[in-house]
């Protein structure tokens, strides 16, 4: 996999319109955008009793894929929809993360009370909603890219790959703590999701 990322970075840096300074700028934007996805991927790792590389890859692919897709959608929509998007994006993220975090919290409490030991199952519908909730900010960033005439394909690929790698690492970090604390870790994961949603909401309202 590292050979792929090396070839991808070499290709982008070889483009005339995309120098090292712009690469670093977009990479740092990607790191900033991926922090919510990183925290959520840790939560997914918390609920895993056994790591399956396939599950980790799918989780990272969802987060990285949506972080790449959202800037493109924002770039495509352009300035005409900017005010509308930015007026509701934080509410969407807050509601989605609150619902999923609450469900995870309740499941963790039930599992702890019942002392169940079921195998982790990847819920693609839930992962889809989490990927949307954690990538909505990237949509607004894509609108900015349109104003600045940045090459969108290169930008979205940098952001997507950066998020993929960070989310991949996040799942393993979560697994380390999850294996120690079991159901308590899942409860903590639900609380973290709710806090992330609240943080996104407060930031956009200018309170936090």
Secondary structure as GFF3:
##gff-version 3
##sequence-region A 1 208
A	DSSP	alpha_helix	2	13	.	.	.	ID=ss1
A	DSSP	alpha_helix	20	33	.	.	.	ID=ss2
A	DSSP	alpha_helix	35	46	.	.	.	ID=ss3
A	DSSP	alpha_helix	53	77	.	.	.	ID=ss4
A	DSSP	three_ten_helix	79	81	.	.	.	ID=ss5
A	DSSP	alpha_helix	82	114	.	.	.	ID=ss6
A	DSSP	alpha_helix	124	148	.	.	.	ID=ss7
A	DSSP	alpha_helix	152	181	.	.	.	ID=ss8
A	DSSP	alpha_helix	183	205	.	.	.	ID=ss9
###
